[in-house]
C-alpha cells in the first residue's frame, strides 16, 4: 500500500488516511463496499474513499438499505443515494425492507432490527459482488456515545472499549477518529450536500438522549472535552482487551470439560483457581459461545454467576437473559441455552413436580 502522506489532499482526508494505515484497514487493490445512508457521515466517507482511490488502488461500490421507517423521508434518502452514485460514477446496490414489521415479528427494538438487517444486507452484497471490505461511517462522537451507553447499561471493560475501528477483517470504520464537527466542516468545504435523518432527534431512543441530553450536560458541567476523553478511554480498553484475548482463550481451554450444541460445561475447580478478572472473562466467553452474543449480559450478571459458583448448592440453577440458564453440579458449571423461554420452562418444571408428588400418593 502506498504511503498516506498526501500533501495535496485536504487535512481531513490525510487524517482519515492515517487512521486507515494505523489500523491496517485496507490492502492494495481492495474492493470496498461503502454503507451509504445519505447522512453526513456516510457521504463524507464515500467522498474520502473516492479521493483516496488512486493512492490505495481501490474498487469502490455503494450500498443503501431503505428501512421504510420514515415514509417520504426514506424515499428521499434513497433517491439522494441514487443521484450521488451517478455523480460519482460508482455502482449502487439498494434494498427495501419493512424494518418495523421485522422488529414486531422478532420482538426486538427498531434499532436492533435495523442494525441486523443492514449488516446482513451489507454482508450478502459484499459476498455476491466480490467486495473484500465493508466501510461504515461511525465517527469519534459515535464511539463516545457508545461508551456512555455501555456504561449506563452496566457493562464491563469489553463494552467500554466502544466501537472497534476494524471487525472480522471485513468491516472497517475509517472515520472512527474524526469528530462530527470535522466531518461537517469537510462537507461544507467540499460543497457536498447530505440528508438529515429526523429520527436522530427522537428522544424515545436511548442513544438520542445520550447524544442530545447526557453528553451536552457532561460537557457543560464537568468536561468540555468529554467526547475526546471517552474516545481515549475506549482506545486504552481496546488495547487491554487485545492483551486479555490470548489469556481468555487459554483459560477457557483449561476450564472446558464438555461442549455440545447449545451448552458449555466448565470445571468448577479450574474456574475457581483463576484470578477473578480472568474468571469473569472466561465466563463471558462461555456465554458468548452458547448465546452467540453478549447482549443484555452485564457485569452484574457475571458477578451473580461468580457468587452462585461460590455459594449455591449443587443441583441449583441461575437464570440469565436470552434463555440462558446456568446449572451447578458438584464439579461443573454448565451454561445452557434453553429451547423455550425460562418462564415457560419454570412452569413446566413446577407442573412436573406437582405431578410427581401426586403419583406418590398419600402417606400411610
N, C-alpha and C positions, 0 to 999 in steps of 0.2 A: 504494500500500500504506500502511496506517495505521502510525503510529509504534509501535515495540515497547516504548515506555515504559509499563509496566503495573504501577502501584503496588499494585494489589490482588492481584497474582499472586505465587506462590512465587518466591523468588530464583532457583531453578534454572530455572524457566520463563522468567524475564526474561533470564537469560544465554543460553538457547537462542534466544530471540527476537532478541537482539543478534547472535548468530552468523548467523542466517538473513538479517538485514538486511545485515551486513557483507559477506557473500559473494553477496548478491542471489540467494538460493536460490529465493525464491517471488515470483510476481506475483499481483496482485489476482485473486481468483476462480480460482486454480489448482485443478486436480483432482490430489490426491496419493494415490498408492498406497504404503502402508507395508508393507515386508517384515517380517512378524511370525513369528519363530521360536517365541516363547513365553518366551525368555530375558529377563533383566532389561533389557538394552539396548533391544531392540525393543519391549518392553512400555512402558518409560519413554518412548520416542519416540512411540508411539501416544497415550499419555496426554497428553503435552505438546502434540502437534499438535491433539488434541481440545480441549484447553484454549484453544489459540490460534485455533481455528477461527473464532470470531466476528470477531476482530480482523483476520485475514487473509482472511476470507470464503472458506474452503476447502471443497471437496468431498473427503471422505476415503473411502478403502477400504483393506482389509487383504488381504494375500496370504501364504499359508503353503504351503511345499513340504515334504512328508513324504519324507525321504531313504531310509527303510526300512533304516537302518543300526543302530538300537539297539532293535529288537524292540518290546516293550511300551512302552518309554520314548518311542519315536517316536509311537506311537498316543496315549499320554498327552499329549504336547505338542500334537498335532493337536486332541485333544478340548478342551484348555485354550484354544486359539485360537478354537475354535467358541463356547465359553461366553463368552470375553472379547468377541467381536464382538457377541454378543447383548446383553450388559450395556451395551455402548457404542452399540448401535443402528447399527452400521456393517456394510456388506456385506463378506463374506469370500469370497475365491477360493482354493480349495485344489487341490492336485495331488499325486499319489503317484508316485514314480519309484524304481526299483531302482538306486540310485547305485553300489552295489557291482558289479553286473553291467556297468554303463556304464563304470566305471573299468577293469575287466578287459578288456572288449572294445576300449577305446581305448588301453589300455596306459599309463594315466596314474594319478596318485595319487588317493585318495579325496577329498582336499581340492580338487584341481583339478577333478575330475568334479563334485563338489557345487557348486563355485563357478560352473562353466559352466552347469549345469542351473538353478541359482537365477536367474542373470542372464537366461538365455533365457526362463524362465517369467515373470519379472517384466516383461520387455520385451513378451512376447506378451500378457500380461494387460492391461498398460497400453494397448497398441495396440487391443486388442479392446474394451475398456470405456472408452476415452476419457480416460485419465489422462495429464496433461501432465508430472508429476514422479513419480519413484520415490524414496521416502525410506528410507534404510538406517541401522542403529543403530550404526555404528562410532563409537568414542569416542577420547578423547585417549590412553588406555593402549594401545588397539589400534594407534594411529598410532606410538607409541613402539616397540612390538613390531615393527611393520613396518620401521621404520628400522633396528633392530638386525638383523632377518632379512636385509635387503638388504645390510647391512654384512658380515655373516657370509658371505654368498654371493658377495661381491666385486663389488658393483655400483658404478656411477658416481653422479654428482650426481643424475641423473634418478631413480634408485632410492631415494636417500636423501631425496628430497622426501616420501616416505611416502604416506599415503592422502589424496587430494585432497578438499577439502570439497564440491566440485561437479565432475561429469564429464559431458561430452557434452550439457550443457544438459538432461539428463534425470535423472541420479542425483544426489541431494543427501544430505548427511550432517549434519543439524542438531546432533548430539551430539558432533561431532568435537573440540570444545574442552572437553568435560566429562570430568573424571576418573571412573573407575569407582566410586570411593568416593562421589562426589557423586550418581551415578545410584542407587546402593543406598540412600543416605540419603533421596533424594527418594521412592523407592518405599516406604521404611519410614514416612515422614511421611504418605504417601498411603494407607497400609494396603493396598497393592496387591500381590497375590501374583504370582509368576512361576515358571517352571520352570528347573531346573538341568540342563544337558547334561553327563552323566557323561564324555563323550568329551573334554571340555575338560581333564580330568585325565590323559589317556592320554599317557605320556611318549614313545610311538613317534612322535608328531607333533612336528616341529621347533619349531613355534610354541609348543606347550605347554612344551617345555624352555626356550625363551627366556622365557616368562611365569613359570614356576614355579622355574627354577633360575638362569638368567643375570641377569635383572633384579633379583631379590632379592639376589644376590651383589654386583652393582654398587651397589645401594642401601646394603648393609651395609658394604662395604669401600671404596667410593670416593665416592659421591654420593647422599645420601638423597633427593635431588630429581631423580634421573636421568630419570624419565619426563617431567617438565616440560622438562628440558634437551633431550632428544631431540625433543620436540614443537616447541620453539623452533627447533632446527636444521632441522627439516623445513619450517617456515614460511619461513625465510631462503632455503632452496634452492628452494622453490616460487616465490618472487619472482624469483630469479635465472634459473630455467628459463623463466619468462614472458619475461624480458628477452631470453634467447637465442633464443626461438622464431622471431622475425622474422629474426634473423641466420642461423639454420639454414635457413629457407625460402629466403632469398636465396642462401646458399651452395650449397644443393642445386641450385637453378635454374641457377646459374653452372656447376657441375660436370657437370650431367646431359648426357650425349651421346645416350643412347637408353634408352627404357623400353618393355618388352614384357611380356606375361603371364608372370610368374614370373622376371623378370630386370630389373636396372637396371645400365646402364653409365655409369661416371663418367670424366671426363677426368683422367688422372694428372697432367699439368702443372698444371691448375687446382686440383686437390685438394692438390697439394704446395705451392702458394703460400699456402694458408690457414694461419692460426695453428693450432698443434697442438690446442688446446682446441676450436676451431671445426671442424677436420677430423674430430676424434673424433665430434662430434655429427652432422656430415653423414653419416659412415659409419653411425652408428646409425640415422639417418633412412632411409638407403637400404636397410639390412637390414630395418627395420620395414615398409617398403613391400612388400618381397618376401615376408617371412615373416609379415606381418600382426600381429606382436607382437615383443617382445624377450626373451621367456622363455628362460632359460639362456644368454643372451648377456651376458657380464660385461665389465668394463673390461679384464680380461686378454685377452679375445678381440679387443677393439678395438686394444689395443697390439700384439697379434700381427699384425693386418692392417696397421697402420702400419709395422711392421718388415718385413713381407712386401712392401709397396709400395716400400720403400727398397732392399731387398737382393736380393729374388728375381729370377731371370732371367725374361724374357718367355716365356710358354708354361707357366709353373708354376701350381699352384693350391694353395689353402689351405682345409681343411675345418673347418666350424663346426657346432654343434648344430642340430637341426631341419632336416637335409638341405640346409643352406646351404653352397655352395661358392663361393669367391672365385677368379676367374680373372684372370691378369695378361697383357696384351699390351704392346706397346711403348709405347702411349699411352693405354691404357684399363685400368680396373679394373672387372670385371663381377661383380655379386652375383647369384647364380642359386639358385633353389630346385629341386633335382633331383626327378624323378618317383619315384625309388626311393631306398632307403637308401644312404648313401655307402659303406657296407661292400659292399653288392651291386654298386654302381657300380664300385668298385675291382676287385672280382673280374672283372666283365665287361671292364674295360679291360685287365687282365692277360691274360685269355683272348684278347682281340682282338690284343694284342701278340704272344703266342706263335703264334697262327695266322698273323699277318702275317709273322713271321720264318720260319715253316715254309714258306710259299708261295714265299719267295725261293730256297729250295733250297740245296744245299751250294755252297761256293765252289769255283771252278775251280782 
